Amino acid sequence: MTPQATDVHVNPADEIIRLGPLAIRFLIAGDQASGSVAIFELTVPAAQRLAAPAHSHNHYEETAYGLEGVLTWTVDGKRIDVGPGQALCIPRGAVHRFDNGGDRDVKALCVISPAAIGPEFFREAAAVINTAAGGPPDHVKMAEVMRRHGLTPAP
């Protein structure tokens, strides 16, 4: 079914998905864009590391655009700082992760094209991370969630 103009709306998901201290808020989910793109806002508090392992994905590119603070990405072993007004496109197959090593909270806009992952992935990942109650998440369960959604955990 082709979307009609009457199907257009702003911010289809007001839900904030909490992965430990990190927050994800989808602005456009794939089902609102015919699967072409997913866009979410990522908030990473100061001095926080991504709890999930470094990973890659072969079915989509991920672009991060800095809004506030500086997020340090590691892409195929190279560290890259992305600050306000800067963008980083992570190509398919590149192993990557991010950390906020600074003393300021970071806010970034992330674009997934095509929209191969959505809120479901982050809800499932949040369940694993939040069950750990601040400790390291269950790596086996996290890897299962990642693989189910097309992400490949780095060895």
N, C-alpha and C positions, 0 to 999 in steps of 0.2 A: 504494500500500500504506500503510495506516495504522500508525504506529509503535505498538508494544506497550510495556507497562510494563517488560518485560524488555530493551528497547532503551535504557533510560535509563542514562547513565553520567556520571561527573564528568570535566571537562576532557578533551574528546575529542581535543585536539591538544596534546601536550606540546612540540611543535616551537616553537623561537624563530626567527622570521624576522628577519634582520638587514638593514636598509636603511642601509648605511654604519654610522654610530654609533647609529642608532635601532633599537629592538627591538619586535617585534610578537609577542604570544602569544595565540592564539585560545583563549577559554574555551568558547565555544559557536559552532560553525559552522552555517550555514544548514541543512545536511542533518541536523543533530541537532535542529532546531527546526521542521521542516516548512516551511522557508523564511521563517518569520515574523520571525526576528531573528538577528543575528550579534553576538557580544560579544567584544571583544579588549582586552588590556592593552597599552598603549603606554608605552614608556620612552624618554625624550628626555634625553640627557646635558646638563649645564650648557653654556650658550653655543652651542647647536646650532640651525641653521636647517633646515627641511624642504627636502630636495634637489629634490623634485618641485615643479612649478609650482602656483600657486593654481589651483583648479578648482571646478566645480560638479557636481551630479548631480541629475537630474530624477526618478529612480525611487525614492528613499528619503531619509529623514531620518537625520541623524547626530547623536548626542548624546554629549557628552564630559563625564565626571564626574571631577573632580580628586581624586586620592588623596594625592600628595606633590608639593611644589614648586608653581610657578606657570607655566602654559603660556599664552602670549599668542596668541590667535586673532585673525585679521583676517577679518571677515565683511562682505562688501559694503563694504569700505573702512573699517569701524569696528573699532578695536582693543579687544579684550575679554580681560581677565586672568581665568583660571579656576584657582582654588586648591583646596586640600583641602576637601571637602564642598560644593563648588559645581558646578553643572551648566549646560551650554550646549547648547541644541538648535539645530542648523543646519538651516533649512528647505530643502526641495527648491528647486533653482535658485539658491541663494545662493552667490556666489563666495567661497571661503575658503582659508585656509592657517593654519599655526601655526609658532611659533618659541619656543625657550626662551632668552630673553635674560638669564636669571638665573645665579647662581653655584651653584645646586643642581640635581641631577637631578630630572626630573619623571616622575611615573607617573600615568597617567590610564586610566580605563576608557571605552572607546568602544562605543557601541551603534548598530548599523545596522538600521533597520526600514523595510520588510522587508529580508531578508538578500540584497540584490542583489549584494554583493561578499563575497569570502571569502579564504581563504589563497592561492588561486591568483593573485589580483590582486597580493598583496604579494610572492609568490615571483617573479613576472615583473618587477615594479618593482624588487625587490632585485637581480635579475640585471643590469638596466640601470645602477642606481646603483653597485653594487659593481664593475662593469666599469670605471667611471670612476676607481677607486682614489683617492678623495678629491677629485678634480676635479669639474667640473660634468658631470652626466650628459648623454648624447646626447639632446637635446631632441626630435628627431624620433622616436626609438625610444620615449622615455618617453610622448610624446603618443599613439603607436600603442597602447601597452599600456593607457593610461588610457581611450582611446575604446573599445577592445575590451571593457572591463569597465564601460562606462556612465558614465564620468567625462568631463567636458568641460573640457579645459585652458583657462584664461583667456587672452585675447589678450595 
